[in-house]
Amino acid sequence: MTSKRTPGFVLGLFLSTGVLGSGLFGSGCRGDESAKSAEKKEEAPAEQKPAVDQKIASAMAAAARANADTPADGNAGQPAPPKDGIMSSEAAARELPVGSPAAIVFGGAGSAPRVLLGPERLSSASPATGSLTLSYRSGGSVMPTIDFDLKLKSGSPEATGTALAGAVSTGNGESVATRFTLSGARPAPNQPGRLPENAKAEIAKLKGSWVEFVTTAQGAVQSERFKLEGNNLDLEPLVLGSADVLAQVVLAYPDQPVGAGAFWMMKSRETANGANVLAYRMVRVESLGQTATLSVETRRYLLGDTLPTAGLPPHQVRQFQSDGHATVTLRPGAAYASSAQVDETFVAVVTPNDRPNQAVPIQSQLKGTFTLAP
C-alpha cells in the first residue's frame, strides 16, 4: 500500500477539466451518436487517457480547500479523463501496474483527536460471522432480494489455495487471504415481486459460494476471486454483487492517524459485474468516536472493450460508467468494517460486431447491507 502526503502531487493528480460520462445517459441509446462516440475514442491516443476522475477530483479539491491543507491552484496541464469511461491497458499500467496492491493518495489528516483506523498489521484471525442483504436489478429484470449468512476466515493464501498469479512483491513477502463464505442463502422477507415456486430451493443452492480477497499485511487488496455453487449461472450476478459490496469491507486505510474530516483516494484493480476495472474511491471520515463513519464515493474505468456478460454476442463497448456510494462504519484498529450500506450502478452501451450501428444498453443496480456480528 502506498500512502503519500504531498500537497502539490495531490492537486496535480486530481484536478482536471473533463467530465466523465457526460454523454452516457443523454445519447447512449441512439446508434448514430454511439457510433460518433466510438469514432472519437479511436482518434484519441491511449496515452492521453489518464485515470483521473472529475467527480473524485472535485471532491478532493473541495476537501483540500476546506481543510486549508493545500493551495487551491488548478492544474490546467492535466488532460481530461476518458469521456467514454474506457481506459487503455497502457494508461491503467501507469496508474497501477498489474498485480500491484491498492494504492492510497493521502489528502488531509482531519481534526484532532486522531487515531489509526486500520490495524498495524493483518494476520490470521479467528473466524467471524456476519450477514449480507443484497438486491439486484438488471435492465428491466429484478432479481430476488437475498439474505446471506456469512463466515469470515483469514489466513495465508496458501491455506486457502489462492494463486497470486501476476502479483508483485509487497515488500515484506507476506499476504493475507480473507474468504467470505456464503454459509446460508434465502429470499429476504420483503421482495420486489412474486417469486417463482422453485426460487427458494435454487437460492438455497448458493450455500457454500464464496468471495475471497488477497491483501498485503497492511490491508491493501492485491487480487480477488469467487466461486459459485449450485451451477445456476442465472444467480451468478448475486455472487458477483456480493463481491462488489464486500470490497467496501476490506478498504485500505492510511498508515497515519486521522480524525473527522480526513480524506484520501484509493485506487485498485478489481471487477464490476465480472468485468476488469480500475476503481477510484474517495474516502472521507465523517465522524470519529468509539466507531468511525466513512463516506465512500467510487468511480470505475473499464479495462478493455468487451464485457463478460452471459448471453451477450461478440461486441465492443462504446461507453461505460460505474459509480457507487457507501457508508461504512468500523472500530478503529479492527481488520474489517463492522457495517456497510452500499449502492452501485453499472451502465454500458455496446454495439454487436455484426450490427455496428445498433447501440445496446446494459444496465444494472445493486444495493447491499453488510453487518459483522459483534
N, C-alpha and C positions, 0 to 999 in steps of 0.2 A: 504494500500500500504506500502510495506517495502522498505526503502532506506538505504543502508549501504555504508560506505566508509572505508573499512578495507582492505588495500593492500594485506596482506597475504591471507585473505579469498578469495579475487577476483582471484588471481593467482591460489590458491589451487583449486578453483571451476572450472576454465575454462581450465587449462592446462590438456591435456590428450593425449594418444598416438594412439587411434583408429581412423579409417576413416569410417564414417557412409556411408552406401550405396555403398561401393566400388564395390560390385558385381552386383548391381541392373541392370545397363544398359548393362553390358557385358554378363551376363548369365541369365537374368530374363526370357527369353522366351524359355529356354530349360528345359524340365520337369525333366531330371535326375539331373541337377545341382540345380534346385529349391528344389528337394527332399533332396539333401545333405545339403542345407542351412537350411531346416526345421529340419533335424536331429540335426544339430549343435545348433539350437535355443532351442530344447528340452533338450539338455545336459547342457546348461548354466543355473545356478541357477538364480532366479529372482533378488536376492539381488546384483548380480554383474552387473546389468544393470542400470547405473546411467543415469541421463538426461543431461549429459554434451555433448555438440555438438562440434565436432572438428573444423568445419568451423567457428563457432562463437568464439570458444576458441582461435583459431589462430588470429582472428581479434582483440579480446580483448587484447591478449598478445602483439601483434604488436603495438596496440594503446597505451598500457601502457608503452612500451619501448620508443615509440616516444615522449610521454609526460613526460617521466622520473618520473612518479608518483609512480611506483612500481618496485621492483627488478625483474630482468629477469631470476630468478632461476626457473627451472621447478619443477614439482611435479610428480616424477616418480611413486609415490604410487597411483595416481588417476587411477582407472580402465577405460577401454575404453568404449565409448558409444555403444549401441547395433547396430551391423552392419546391422541387418535386419530392423532397424527403428521402431521396435515394443517394447513398454515399458510395463512392468507388472504393475498391479494396485498398488502393494506394493512400487515399485520404484517411481511411479508417486506421491503416497501419501507422500513419504519422501520429494520429491521436492516441491510439492504444494498440501496440503490436499484438498479434495473435498469441494467445496463451498468457498474456500479462494479467496480473491481478487488477482488480478495480483500483482506480487512482482518485485521489482527493486533491482538489484545489481549495485551499482554505481562504475564507473571505473575511471573517471577523470573529473575535472571541466572545462578544456579548458582554453583558454587565455582570458584576460580582453579586453573589458568590458564584464561583466556577468550579466544576468538577469534571473528572474524566467520565465520559459516557460509557465507553466500552471497557471490557476487561483488558488488562495489560497484555494478557496472552491467552489465547484459546487452547484448550486441550480436551482430551477425552472427558466426557461428563456423564453423570448418571442419567438414565433415560427419564424423559419427561413426557407429559401428555398435554393435549390441547384440543381445540375444536376449530372447525372452519365451516362457515356457511357461504355457499357460492351460488350466484345466479348468473346465467349466461344467455345472451341474446345474439343470434347471428342472422343478419338481414331481417327478413320478416318472420323468422322462426325463433321461438322461445323455448329453451331447454328447461327441464325441471330445476327448481331450486333444491340444492342438495345440502344436507348436514353431514359433514365428515367428522369422524373421530380421528385424532392424530396421535402418533407416537414419535417422539423425537429421540434420536440417538446419534451421538457424535463419537468420532474416533479417527484412527489413521485411515487414509484412503485404501490402503492395502486390506484393512479389516473388512471393508465393505465391497471390495472388488472393483473399486473405481479406477479407471485408467486415466492418467493425466497426459493423454496424447497432445502434443503441441504446447504444453505448459512450459513456462520459463522458470528459472530458479527464483525463489522468493528471497534469496539472500541468506536464509538460515537452514534451507534444505528440509523444512517441515511444512506440512499441510494438514488440514483438518477437514474431514468429510462429515457433514450433518445431513442425516436422512430423515425426511418427514414421511412416515408410512401412514397411508390411509387405512387405519385399523377398523373402520366401520363406515358404511355409506348408506344413507336412506333419504327418501324425499323429506324436505322440510315441511312443517305443519302448514305453512302458507305457500300456496302455489299460484303462478300467474294464470293457470287454466286447469282444465281437467286432464289428468294423466291417463295414458293408456293402461289397460289392465295388467300388462306384463312389466310396467315401468319399475315397480318396486323391486321385483326379482332381478331385473337387469342392472339396476343401480347397485344392488347389494353385491353383485359380482365384482364391483370396483375394489372391494376389500382386498388389501394386500398391494395395491398400486402404491408407488412411492415417487417422491421428488427428492433429489439429492444435490447439495451444493458443496463444492470443494473450495475452501478458503485458505488464505495464509494463516499463520498463527496469530496475526494481528486482525483477522476478520475480513480481509478483502477477498471478494469472490473471484476465483480463477476459472471455474467451469461449473456447469450444471448438467444434469441428465434426469430422465424419468423412465418409469416402466408402467405400462398399462396392463392391468389384469382384467379378465373377463372376455377378452377377444371381441369386444363390441367397439369397433372403430368410431361409431357414431357418438360414443361417450368420451372419446379421446380429448375433445376440447375441454372437458371438465378437469382432466388431469393437467393439461397444459395451462388452464386457467388457474389451477391451484399453484402451479409454479410461479405464475405472474404475481399472485398475491403474496406468496411466501418470500419472494425476492425482497419485499419490503421488511421482512422479519430479520433478514441477515444483512442489514445495512453495514457499511463500513463507517467508522467514526474517526474524528480527528485524534491525533496522538498527543493532544494537549488539552488542558482543562477549558471548558466552555460554560457560558451562562446564558440566561434568557437573552434572545436577540442574536445569538451566534448563528452563523450561516456558512455553508460550504457547498461546493459542487462535487458530485461523484460521477465518474464515467466508467462504464463497464460493458464488456461484451456479454450478451445474453440472448434469449429468444423471446419473441412475442408471437403468439399463435403458431409456434413452431418455427417461425422464420428467424434467421440470424439478424441481429440488430446491434447497433451501438447505442447504449442508453445513457442519457444525461439526467441526473437528478439534482435539483436544487433543494437542499435541506435547510430548514430553519428551526431553531429552538424557540418554541412559542412560550413555554413556561418551564420552570425548574423548581422542584421541591424534593419530596421523597421519591417522586417519579418525574420524568421529563416527558413533555409533549412536543412532538416534532410534526411539522408540516412538510410534505414531500411532493414536489411537482416534477413530473417525469416527461421527457420528450425522447422519442426513439427515432433513429435513422435506419432504414433498411439497407442491409449489406447484400448486394446482388440485385437481380432484376426479375426474379420469379418468386412465387410463394409455394410452400409445400401443402397447400390446402387440398384435402381429398376431393376428388371428382372434378378438379379444375383442369381444363385441357391445356396443352402446351401454350404458353402465353408470355407476355412481357408486362411487367408492372410499369405504369406510366406515372402514377402519383401515389404517394404513401404518407400516412400520418397516424401516429400512435402516441396518444397522450395519456397521462394518468395523474391522479391526485390521491394522496393518502394522508391519514392522520395516525401517527404511531406513538405509542407510549412505551416507556421502558424504565426499569430501575437502573440508575447509574451503576456501572460495573457488571451488569448482567450480560451474558453472552448473546441473548436474543431478546427481541421486543416482547413485552407482555401482552400487547394487543395491537391490532391494526385494522383500520377501516379503509378499504381500497376501492377506487372507481377508475376503470380503464376503458378507453375507446380505441378502436382499431378501424381504420378506413383505408382502402386502396382502390385504385382504378387500374384494371388490367385490360389488355387487348389480346384476344386469341390470335395465335400465329396465322391461322387460316382465314381470319377476319380482322385484319389490322385496322380497319376503320370503325370497328364496333368497340365501344367502351363498356366494360362490365364492372359495376361497383361491387366491392367486397366490404362488408361492414360487420362489426361485432361490438358488443358492450359487455363489460364484466364488472360485477360488484362482489366484493368479498369482505367477510368479517372474521378475523382471526383472534383467538383468545388462548393464552397459555395458562394452564392450570397452576394455581399457587403452589 
